[in-house]
Amino acid sequence: MESLLTYLILGALLFCIGMFGLLQHNSLIGMLIATELILNGAGLNAMAFNFFLSSDATTGQAFTLFIMGIAAAEAAIALSIMIAVFRRFHDIRVDSISQLKG
């Protein structure tokens, strides 16, 4: 049963799980993983729309590659921020780094 609705439901499910994880986790690594789930859900929806509705195959693929590039850059920057926070506070829980408020 391959239809557009199946892929859209799966993409929306990934997005919702990511949003729930982003709101529930108090560690930076958990938030990073949840953000990756959100971006993967968006990429899956872009590819599904491209496959089922577009005549040009490169449009959705280029958009998904752009999403994957942003996810990789986000992961690299987030990990470097996590390392800096851990060196300063010796913890990566969000609750323990409340001193960063300006």
PATIZA-584025 format. One record per atom (N, C-alpha, C): chain; atom name; residue number from 0; x, y, z. Coordinates in steps of 0.001 Angstrom, whole numbers, plus 524288, in hexadecimal, padded with zeros to 5 digits. Example, Ala and Ser with C-alpha at 12.3 -4.5 7.8 and 13.67 -1.06 7.14 Angstrom:
2
   mol   atom   seq      px      py      pz
     A      N     0   83386   7E9C6   81E78
     A     CA     0   8300C   7EE6C   81E78
     A      C     0   83390   7F31C   81E78
     A      N     1   83232   7F736   81BA8
     A     CA     1   83566   7FBDC   81BE4
     A      C     1   83264   8001E   81EBE
! end
This chain:
102
   mol   atom   seq      px      py      pz
     A      N     0   8033D   7FB66   80000
     A     CA     0   80000   80000   80000
     A      C     0   8036D   804E0   80000
     A      N     1   805A5   80600   7FB8C
     A     CA     1   808D8   80AA9   7FB0F
     A      C     1   8058E   80F17   7F8EB
     A      N     2   804A2   812E2   7FC2C
     A     CA     2   801C2   8177F   7FA80
     A      C     2   8042F   81C3F   7FD25
     A      N     3   802BD   820BC   7FB34
     A     CA     3   804BA   82598   7FD6F
     A      C     3   8032D   82618   80323
     A      N     4   7FE7C   82481   8046E
     A     CA     4   7FC97   824FA   809CA
     A      C     4   7FFE6   821D0   80D9E
     A      N     5   801A6   81D35   80BF6
     A     CA     5   804ED   819F5   80F5F
     A      C     5   809F9   81CC3   810C8
     A      N     6   80C85   81F05   80CDD
     A     CA     6   8116F   821C5   80DDF
     A      C     6   81097   826C2   810F7
     A      N     7   80C4F   82978   80FF3
     A     CA     7   80B39   82E3E   812E5
     A      C     7   80A08   82D15   81898
     A      N     8   80753   828D5   8199C
     A     CA     8   80641   82752   81F07
     A      C     8   80B50   825D9   821CA
     A      N     9   80EB8   822F2   81F18
     A     CA     9   813BE   8217F   82173
     A      C     9   81722   82650   82274
     A      N    10   81739   829F6   81EBE
     A     CA    10   81A2C   82ECD   81F7F
     A      C    10   81800   8320A   823F0
     A      N    11   812D3   83260   82444
     A     CA    11   81067   83546   8288A
     A      C    11   8116B   832A6   82DC9
     A      N    12   81181   82D7C   82DD2
     A     CA    12   812AD   82A97   8329B
     A      C    12   81846   82BA9   83466
     A      N    13   81BFF   82B93   830BD
     A     CA    13   82166   82CE8   83219
     A      C    13   821C7   83279   83430
     A      N    14   81F0B   83610   831A8
     A     CA    14   81F17   83B83   8335D
     A      C    14   81CD7   83C09   838D9
     A      N    15   8187A   83972   839E7
     A     CA    15   815FF   839CF   83F0E
     A      C    15   81951   83746   84351
     A      N    16   81BBD   832D8   84216
     A     CA    16   81F3B   8305B   845E2
     A      C    16   823CF   833F3   84714
     A      N    17   825D5   83688   84306
     A     CA    17   82A1E   83A3C   843CF
     A      C    17   82881   83EDC   8471D
     A      N    18   823E0   840F6   84627
     A     CA    18   82202   8455C   84952
     A      C    18   8212C   843BF   84F00
     A      N    19   81EEF   83F15   84FC2
     A     CA    19   81E32   83D20   85513
     A      C    19   82380   83C6A   857CB
     A      N    20   8273A   83A2D   854FC
     A     CA    20   82C6F   8396E   8573A
     A      C    20   82F20   83E8C   85868
     A      N    21   82E59   8426A   85514
     A     CA    21   830C2   84781   855FC
     A      C    21   82E97   84A19   85ADE
     A      N    22   82993   8495B   85BD0
     A     CA    22   82726   84BBD   86064
     A      C    22   8282C   848AA   86569
     A      N    23   8290B   8438A   86504
     A     CA    23   82983   84049   869AA
     A      C    23   82F19   83F79   86B92
     A      N    24   832E5   83F8C   8681A
     A     CA    24   8383F   83E7B   869C4
     A      C    24   83AA4   8433A   86C63
     A      N    25   83DC5   8422E   8704C
     A     CA    25   84087   84673   872CF
     A      C    25   84662   84631   871CA
     A      N    26   84812   8427F   86E9A
     A     CA    26   84D92   84257   86D26
     A      C    26   84E2F   8445D   86795
     A      N    27   852A0   846BB   8668E
     A     CA    27   8538A   848F4   8616C
     A      C    27   853E4   844C1   85D35
     A      N    28   855DB   84038   85E84
     A     CA    28   8564C   83C05   85AA7
     A      C    28   850E2   83A09   8592B
     A      N    29   84D6B   8397D   85CE9
     A     CA    29   8480D   837F2   85BC0
     A      C    29   84551   83BEB   8584D
     A      N    30   8464E   840DF   85943
     A     CA    30   84405   844F1   85600
     A      C    30   84639   844D1   8507B
     A      N    31   84B35   843A1   85003
     A     CA    31   84DA6   84334   84ADB
     A      C    31   84B44   83EB4   847C2
     A      N    32   84A77   83A47   84A40
     A     CA    32   84818   835C6   847A0
     A      C    32   8427B   836FF   84612
     A      N    33   83FA5   839AB   8496E
     A     CA    33   83A44   83B1E   8482F
     A      C    33   83A10   83EE4   84391
     A      N    34   83DC5   8427B   84352
     A     CA    34   83E04   84615   83EE3
     A      C    34   83F28   84331   839DA
     A      N    35   84281   83F39   83A1F
     A     CA    35   8439A   83C0E   8357C
     A      C    35   83EB7   83929   833B7
     A      N    36   83B84   8374A   83758
     A     CA    36   836A0   834C4   835E4
     A      C    36   832EB   8388E   8332A
     A      N    37   832B9   83D5F   83500
     A     CA    37   82F70   84151   83284
     A      C    37   8313A   84246   82CEC
     A      N    38   83645   842DB   82C31
     A     CA    38   8384E   843CF   826F3
     A      C    38   8378C   83F14   82361
     A      N    39   83809   83A62   8257F
     A     CA    39   83722   835B5   8224E
     A      C    39   83163   8353C   820B7
     A      N    40   82DD6   836B1   82420
     A     CA    40   8284A   836B0   822B7
     A      C    40   82724   83A8E   81E5D
     A      N    41   82996   83F20   81E99
     A     CA    41   828DB   84301   81A75
     A      C    41   82B2A   84116   8154F
     A      N    42   82FB4   83E8E   8158B
     A     CA    42   8321C   83C73   810CF
     A      C    42   82EE6   83814   80E65
     A      N    43   82CA4   834CC   811A7
     A     CA    43   82956   83090   80FB0
     A      C    43   82477   832BE   80CF9
     A      N    44   82227   836C2   80F3C
     A     CA    44   81D9E   8392A   80CBD
     A      C    44   81F16   83BB4   8078D
     A      N    45   823A2   83E2D   8074F
     A     CA    45   82557   84096   80269
     A      C    45   8261D   83C79   7FE2F
     A      N    46   82880   83815   7FF8C
     A     CA    46   82953   833ED   7FBAC
     A      C    46   8242B   83163   7FA1B
     A      N    47   82085   830DE   7FDB4
     A     CA    47   81B75   82E91   7FC65
     A      C    47   81876   8320B   7F89D
     A      N    48   8185D   8371D   7F9AF
     A     CA    48   815C6   83AAA   7F618
     A      C    48   81868   83AA2   7F0C7
     A      N    49   81D98   83A59   7F0C6
     A     CA    49   82074   83A2B   7EBDE
     A      C    49   81F28   83542   7E8CA
     A      N    50   81EF7   830DC   7EB58
     A     CA    50   81E15   82BE5   7E8A7
     A      C    50   8189D   82B77   7E66E
     A      N    51   814C1   82D39   7E966
     A     CA    51   80F5D   82C6E   7E7CA
     A      C    51   80D06   830F6   7E4AB
     A      N    52   80EEC   835B0   7E557
     A     CA    52   80C46   83A2B   7E2FF
     A      C    52   80F7D   83D3C   7DF05
     A      N    53   81499   83CAA   7DF00
     A     CA    53   817DE   83FDE   7DBA8
     A      C    53   81993   83CE6   7D6CB
     A      N    54   819E3   83FAB   7D282
     A     CA    54   81BD8   83D34   7CDBB
     A      C    54   821C8   83D77   7CD73
     A      N    55   8241E   84137   7D023
     A     CA    55   829CB   841CD   7D037
     A      C    55   82BFB   83F45   7D524
     A      N    56   82F26   83B3D   7D47D
     A     CA    56   83119   83843   7D902
     A      C    56   8353A   83B38   7DC19
     A      N    57   837C8   83EF9   7D9B5
     A     CA    57   83C1E   8418B   7DC63
     A      C    57   83A61   84597   7E065
     A      N    58   835A9   8477B   7E00B
     A     CA    58   833E6   84B91   7E39F
     A      C    58   833B5   849AA   7E93F
     A      N    59   830FA   84577   7EA3D
     A     CA    59   83093   84361   7EF88
     A      C    59   835B3   84136   7F185
     A      N    60   838C6   83EEE   7EDF0
     A     CA    60   83DD4   83CCE   7EF89
     A      C    60   84188   84126   7F12A
     A      N    61   84186   84572   7EE4C
     A     CA    61   844DA   849DD   7EFB8
     A      C    61   84323   84C2B   7F4F3
     A      N    62   83E0D   84C8B   7F5BF
     A     CA    62   83C11   84E9A   7FAB4
     A      C    62   83D8E   84B06   7FF3A
     A      N    63   83D33   845E4   7FE68
     A     CA    63   83E99   84232   80285
     A      C    63   84478   8424A   8039F
     A      N    64   847A3   842CF   7FF96
     A     CA    64   84D46   8434F   8006C
     A      C    64   84E90   84847   80369
     A      N    65   84BB7   84C72   8025A
     A     CA    65   84C65   8514C   8054A
     A      C    65   84B06   85078   80B06
     A      N    66   846C8   84DAE   80C18
     A     CA    66   8453F   84C80   81181
     A      C    66   84975   8492F   8142C
     A      N    67   84B8F   8455A   81156
     A     CA    67   84FA8   8420B   8139A
     A      C    67   8549E   8452D   814B7
     A      N    68   855E4   848DA   81155
     A     CA    68   85A71   84C3A   81244
     A      C    68   859B8   84FA7   81703
     A      N    69   8550D   851C7   81798
     A     CA    69   853E4   854FE   81C30
     A      C    69   8541A   851A6   82120
     A      N    70   8522A   84CD0   820D4
     A     CA    70   85252   8495B   82561
     A      C    70   857EF   84812   826E8
     A      N    71   85B49   84739   8230D
     A     CA    71   860C5   8460D   8243C
     A      C    71   86378   84AC9   826A9
     A      N    72   8627E   84F6A   82487
     A     CA    72   864D0   85428   826C0
     A      C    72   862B6   85530   82C39
     A      N    73   85DB3   8544C   82CF1
     A     CA    73   85B5A   85507   8321C
     A      C    73   85DB8   85148   8360D
     A      N    74   85EA1   84C73   83478
     A     CA    74   860F1   8489F   83809
     A      C    74   86687   84A26   8397C
     A      N    75   8698B   84BF1   835B2
     A     CA    75   86EEE   84D78   836CE
     A      C    75   86F23   8522D   83A77
     A      N    76   86BEB   85614   8397C
     A     CA    76   86BDA   85AB9   83CD0
     A      C    76   869C8   85966   8423C
     A      N    77   865AE   85639   84282
     A     CA    77   86379   854CB   84797
     A      C    77   86758   8519E   84AD1
     A      N    78   86A28   84E0A   84853
     A     CA    78   86E09   84B05   84B44
     A      C    78   87270   84E78   84D40
     A      N    79   87415   8524D   84A2D
     A     CA    79   87837   855CC   84C0D
     A      C    79   8763E   8592D   8508E
     A      N    80   87150   85AD2   8504F
     A     CA    80   86F15   85DCA   854AB
     A      C    80   86EAC   85A5B   85986
     A      N    81   86D2C   8555C   858C4
     A     CA    81   86CD8   851C3   85D36
     A      C    81   87225   850F3   85FC3
     A      N    82   87635   85088   85CAB
     A     CA    82   87B7A   84FE2   85ED5
     A      C    82   87D05   854BE   861ED
     A      N    83   87BDD   8595E   85FDB
     A     CA    83   87D23   85E34   862A4
     A      C    83   87A11   85EA5   867BD
     A      N    84   87516   85D39   8679A
     A     CA    84   871E0   85D6C   86C5C
     A      C    84   873D3   85977   87051
     A      N    85   87542   854C8   86E8E
     A     CA    85   8772D   850D4   87237
     A      C    85   87C55   85288   874B6
     A      N    86   87FB4   854FC   871B1
     A     CA    86   884B2   856D2   873E9
     A      C    86   883D5   85B0C   8780A
     A      N    87   87FD3   85E36   8773E
     A     CA    87   87EDE   86277   87AF3
     A      C    87   87BD2   860B1   87FC2
     A      N    88   877B0   85D84   87EFC
     A     CA    88   8742D   85C27   88342
     A      C    88   874A4   85680   8850F
     A      N    89   87798   85336   8824C
     A     CA    89   87849   84DA6   88393
     A      C    89   87321   84AB1   883A3
     A      N    90   86F71   84C68   8806C
     A     CA    90   86A58   849DF   87FF2
     A      C    90   867D4   84BC0   87AE1
     A      N    91   86498   84874   8787A
     A     CA    91   86200   84A22   873A6
     A      C    91   85C14   84A46   87434
     A      N    92   85A25   849F1   87900
     A     CA    92   85481   84A86   879CD
     A      C    92   85314   85047   8795B
     A      N    93   84EA7   85142   876FB
     A     CA    93   84D05   856A5   87608
     A      C    93   84BDB   85974   87B23
     A      N    94   849C9   856B5   87EF8
     A     CA    94   84877   85922   883F9
     A      C    94   84D43   85B34   886CF
     A      N    95   851B1   8589D   88621
     A     CA    95   8565E   85A1C   88912
     A      C    95   85956   85E91   88683
     A      N    96   857F4   86011   881D0
     A     CA    96   85AD5   86442   87F30
     A      C    96   85780   86935   87ECF
     A      N    97   85448   86A1B   882AD
     A     CA    97   850DA   86EB8   882A1
     A      C    97   853F2   873B6   8838B
     A      N    98   858E9   87354   884D4
     A     CA    98   85C27   877FB   885A0
     A      C    98   85D64   87AB8   88082
     A      N    99   85C2D   8784C   87C0D
     A     CA    99   85D59   87A9F   8770A
     A      C    99   8597B   87EE5   87595
     A      N   100   8555D   87FA9   878B3
     A     CA   100   85196   883C9   8777D
     A      C   100   85441   8890C   877FF
     A      N   101   85335   88C71   87437
     A     CA   101   855F2   8916B   87409
     A      C   101   85357   895CF   8765C
! end
